[in-house]
Amino acid sequence: MKKHPIIFLFIILFITSLACGGTTPTQSTMAPAEFETVIAETVAALDAPDTPAPAVETTNTVLPISTPTTEPTSPPPTATLPPVCEPVHPGAQSLPLPVGFAASLNTLSVEFFNTDGVSLGSKQTPGMTWLDPDQLHLGGGYNNGIPNMMLVYYSLENNGTLKSSENGTVTPLRPLPNLVTLTGAAGTSLLAFSTNEIDMSPDAGGWVSELYAGDAEAINGAVPLLTRSEGDGFVIYPLAVHSEGGSGQGVWYTLSMWGVGNINFAPYNGLYYYDFFSGQSSEYLPFTDRLAGISPDQTQIAYLPGRGDQPGGPGNSLIIRNQLNCQEVNIPFHSSTNLGGGMVSFAPDHQRFAWLEAYGPSSMQAQMRLRVARADGSIIVDAENAQLFELAGGVVPGYVRPVGWLANHILLLEVGLPGIDAPSIVKWAPDPAMAIDPALGANQSAYLTNGIVGGILYP
């Protein structure tokens, strides 16, 4: 289960009035001054057809755009373009392949490893609250060297502080009480984070959540871009910053319940994109659907349809959507899955993806099933923990969690071992058609190190 900062120790038990929960947060009418250094010229949007072709849901297959019933008697006068989703997508996030990952055994430092588990160096993180991808950002690429790369992390010191670790120096970036989550643009110092505060004024309803973004060097002067005060327990939860050439373009975010517990998968309702240029948000997934994952290039999403009213609820299937052309793949959950699914992790080329499904008598007693599929929905791996003993050195793992991909065919996993506090970090080639080393055969895995993964390292 993904951790959330807990300020209000209660569970939202009554959400039947969530119709107001989908209300778009208050929009900022102009980008703050600090974005002048990170926002490039507006990228021209693709021309969308007047009426996108309707998608008909199928099982484990990519939905066709159209299927002619007869062969055409003559070539069409012009080529038919594939449908474009509405609203128009800002474009794929261009990323190189990963060169490694960050991990740690404690909150005092973060160590960096290449894809073979060889240490590349470390950075000190005094005061870090806990090691979690939602609490730190790798603010630069490896090509400049580990010492020169900025690591941004959150600390509870002084009632909450955002800090950076760079060139052997730890620097406070800004006071930050009531942090919800922290993210950024992969391989850059562009950040986004959100906060949540109590406001008992009549118009606020007790909750005020705000979204901030900017370059780490200027983040102390950042002002809220969005404010949400519906009072329904949902807060703004940034997922990723979209950038081009190192310049920020916008922020992908969802809405998440604040202080919820005893569920297996994060309650992410809807998917939205805040554009720095227009100061407006667009809805890519309605509040009534539950987001389960977004690809590194930000073009693919996974979601559970119609589960927004049941955070952590079971659902019947996982849907993978290509946000550029509206094609979808519908993957039914395993017949034993009664506690939902999520934690979807996409490969860099999104031709493979991994996720977890839960089953058992209750969320507190849930057992997990690891599944991996190809882009067309064909299942590669469908295994309970007891079947994944080879990933844990021959013993049945306490848990197996996908945390990213080191290559288009190599999945990075945290594997919990009985009686050992720190999980093993393992790389695995789950697709029999793509081995780590073709000379050694399919389904290979390799132990890399121990610890908790904090993020993926890019050049």
PyMOL commands that set and color helices and strands:
alter all, ss='L'
color gray80, all
select helices_A, chain A and resi 18-22+33-37+142-144+157-159+216-221+363-365+385-387+389-392+438-440
alter helices_A, ss='H'
color red, helices_A
select strands_A, chain A and resi 26-27+100-104+109-114+119-124+136-139+150-155+161-166+169-175+179-184+190-199+206-215+226-228+234-244+247-257+268-275+280-294+300-304+317-322+328-332+341-346+352-359+367-374+379-384+399-407+410-416+424-428+445-450+452-457
alter strands_A, ss='S'
color yellow, strands_A
deselect
rebuild
show_as cartoon
